[in-house]
Amino acid sequence: MSQTKANNNKIRLADGRSLGYSEYGDSAGKPVLYFHGGFSSRLDISWADKICQDRHVRLLAIDRPGIGISDRSANRSLIDWANDVRQLASTLQINRFPVLGWSLGGPYALVCGFAIPELVTAIGTVGGFGPPDPLSISELGMPEDRVLLRCPPQLAWLPALALKAMGLLPAAYIKKSLLSHLTAPSDHAIVEQLSVADCTNFFYESIRQGGSGVMDDYIAAGQKWTFPISDIKTKVFLWVGNDDNLCPLSVARRYAPGLTNVELIELADRGHFLLHIELPQILDTLLACP
């Protein structure tokens, strides 16, 4: 796993919580804030360090509350996340930046365009989930995603316990399970070539504190959003692979028309892990926005 020296950074938020993040790429480069996927953490983009160095990009990958090295914030909302991002940017003296969300990180990228538009130059999602609706949830390829997005908050403790127990499973089993959910040939090729550690470390890190942070993550994204996506005026790029079965193209096609300033980019022969192939072009596109 390619990682930089600055892999376990934290800032103190106004309410006393710590927010953890890793930096990849060029520490003096153009900032991009990256939001990890579900069942994941800041480590799921560590492989991009060299790509970001070559492009002089300072990629800041942030653990959401209760995940990895970020303190939990129970009953958090998507808006709460945008406020955390605002404080991170202020602390690090980053004035303007694009945001990039992978998979379940999509909602967390979109809310920044709504809540802190003065800071966000562009929004990118890759295989990103959008506003929750029964049909979109039913089309997700992983049963775990479907269950957790539908979970009533008062019952979240139960899957949280199950998630904590999953931390005892061998890494080889976790990788095999991930592969079993993938139908895209390109996804299989990408995940197969990853070491067992590289395709499981981010999962184990997500439940470092137990399963409650992951459940908070899904509940915040799966409850009815308190803002209309039509109010997001920042430019939004939705990258989706035609072969993505985990968050299929139909999901993006359903919510894209509700966005005011959007470009839906459909990529042939790509699946949910297309970021491993397309990241250079994605970074160039996001950073071209003033």
N, C-alpha and C positions, 0 to 999 in steps of 0.2 A: 504494500500500500504506500503510494507516494504521499508524504505529508510534509508540511512545512514546520519550521521551528515553533511558530505561533499557533499551536493546535488546541490550547485549552485556555483561551482568554475569557475573562468575565468583566462585566461592568455592574455597578450597583444602581438599581432603579430607584425612583423616588419613593416607592412603597417599601424599600428595604430588600426586595428580592435581588438575586443575582441572575443576570442573563448571560449565557455562555455562547461563545462562537469560536470558529476556527477561521484562519486566514489562509488562502491558497493563492499562489501566483506571485505577482510583483507587489511588494508592500508600498511602493511609490507609484503604482499604476492607477488607472481609472477604476473607481469603485463600482462593484456590482454586488447587490445583496441577494443571496441565494436562500430559498426556503425549501427544505427537504420534503420528502414524500411521507406517506403514512407508514407506520411500523418502522420508522427510520429516524435519522438524526443528522447532525452536521457532517458526519463522516461519509455520507453516501456520495459526496462529490469530491472526495480526496484524490481520486484518480485524475482530476482535472488540473492538478497543480502545474504541470509542465506546459499544458496548453495555455493557461493563464499567464505564466511567466513569458512565454513567447509573444503573447499579445499585449503585454504590459497591462494586465488586468489584475486588480486587487479584489479577489472574490471573498466576500465575507459570508460564511455559511453559519446560520444561527440556529441553535437548539430552541425549539418552542418550549414554553413553560412546562415543567415536570418531566422533560425529556433530556437525556444526556446530562449536561452540567448546568442546566437552567433550573432555577427553583420553581416549584409548582405554584400555579395560581388557580385555585379551584373555581369552577363556574365561570371560567373565562369565555369571552366572546371573540369574534373576529375583530371587532373594533378595538378590543383590548390589545390585540396583537399589533395593530397599527400604532397604538400609543407606545408600546415597547420599542418598536422600530424607530419611532421618532426620537425617543430618548437615546437609543444606541447611536443614531446619526449625530445627535447633538454632542454626545460625549466624545465621539471620535472625530468631531468637526468635519463631517461630510455633509456638504450642502445640497447636492443634487446627485441623483443616482437612479439607474434602472433596477427593477426587481425581477427576479426569475424564480418561478415556482414549478417544481416537478410533481406531478401526480396530485396527491392531497395538498401539496404546497400551493396549488393553483388558487384556491379560495383565499389563502393568506397573502398572495400577491395581488389579487384583485382588490381586496379591501384597502390596501395601501393607496391605490388609485382613487378610491373614494374618500378616505379619511385624511390622507396627508398628500394631496395632489401637488402642493407647493414644493415638495421634496422629490417627487418621483417623475423622472423623465420619460420612462416607458415601462410597460408591463409585459413580461413574457411568461407564458405557461407552456409546459411540455407534457403532453398526455394529461392535462390538468382537468380535475373535477371542477364543476361550476355550481351554480345555485341548486340545492337539492330538490329533486322532484321524484315521485315514486318510479316513473319510467326510467329515468337516468340511473337511479340506484340499482334497479333490477337488471340493468345492462352491464354492470361492472363484473369483470371476469373472476374476481376473487370472492368467494363466499364470506370470508372474514370482513372484507370491506362492506358488503351488503348488510351484514349483521350489525357491525359497529355503527354505521351511519344511521341505522334505524333504532338503535338502542335508547330507551327512555333514560334520562339522566338519573332517575332514582334507582335504576338497576345497574348502573355503570360499575358498581363495585364487583359484580360477579365476573364479567369478562376481564376486568382489571386483574383479578386473581388468576384467571386462566393465562393471561399474558405474562404475568410474573413467573408462572410455572414453566412457560415456554422457554424461559431463560436457562432451564436445566437441560434442554434438548441439545444433542450434539450438533456442532456446526455443519457437519456433512449432511445430516438429516435436513437442516434448514435449507441448505442449498438445493438439495434434491426436491424438497417441497416447492420451492420457488420455481424450479424448472418445470415441475408438473403442472403449474398454472399457466405457463406460457405456450401460446400456439404459433406465434410469429417466428419463422425461421431465423430472422435477424436477431431477435431477442435470445433465442436458444444459442446462437453463435456467440453473442456477447457474453452471456452469463456462463456458458461452458468454459470460456477461456479465462474467466476470473478465478483466482485462487479461492479456496473455501473461506479463508479469512476475509478477502476483499468483498465477497458478496454476503457476508453475515455480520461483520463487525458493527455495521451501522444499525442492524436490528438489535443486537445485544446492548448496544449503547442506548437505544431508545427506551429500554426497560431497566436501565441502570438503577432507577429509583423505584421500580415496580411498574405496574401497568396503568396507574391512574393518569399519568401524563398523556399516554397514548389515547386513553379513553376521552380525556378532556379535548384532545385534538380532533377526534372524530365527532364528538358531540357538538363542538363549536361550528364545525363545517356542515354538519347534518341537520341542525335545527334551522328553522326558517330565518333567513337573513333579515336584518333590521334595516337594510338599505337596498334600493333598487339599483341594479347594475347599470341601468340607463343613465344614472347620475355620474358614472365614471367617465370623465372627459379625456383622461390620459390615453395615449395611443396604446392599444392592446394587440399583442401578437399571440395567436394560439397555434402552436406547432403540434400536429397530431399525425401519427403514422397510420396509414391505411390498414395496416395489419395489427394494430394495437387491440388486444382483446381485454386488457385489464381496465382501461378507460377508453372505450371505443370512440371512433370518429363521430358516431351518431350523437354522443353526449355533447360534444363541442358544437356540432351543427345545430343542436337544439337551443343552446343558450347564446351562441354568437350573435344572432340577429337582435338580441336585447341590448347589446353593447353599442355605444354611440360611435366609437372610433376604433374599429377592429379590423384586423386582417387574419383570416383563417388560412393557415398554411398546411395543406395536406401533402404528406410525403409518402410516395409509393415505396413499397418494400421496406417499410420501417414499422417498428413496434413500439412498445412502451419504453424501451431503453434507448430510444433514438438519440438521446442526449450524448451518449458515448461516441456517436458518429458525427453528429451535426453541431456540437458545441461551438467550434470556431465560427461557423456562419451565424449561429444564434447570437453569440457575443458581439460580432461585428454589427449585426442588425440593431440590437438594443443600444449599443454605444453610438450609433449614427444619429440617434434621436437627440435633439438639443435640449 
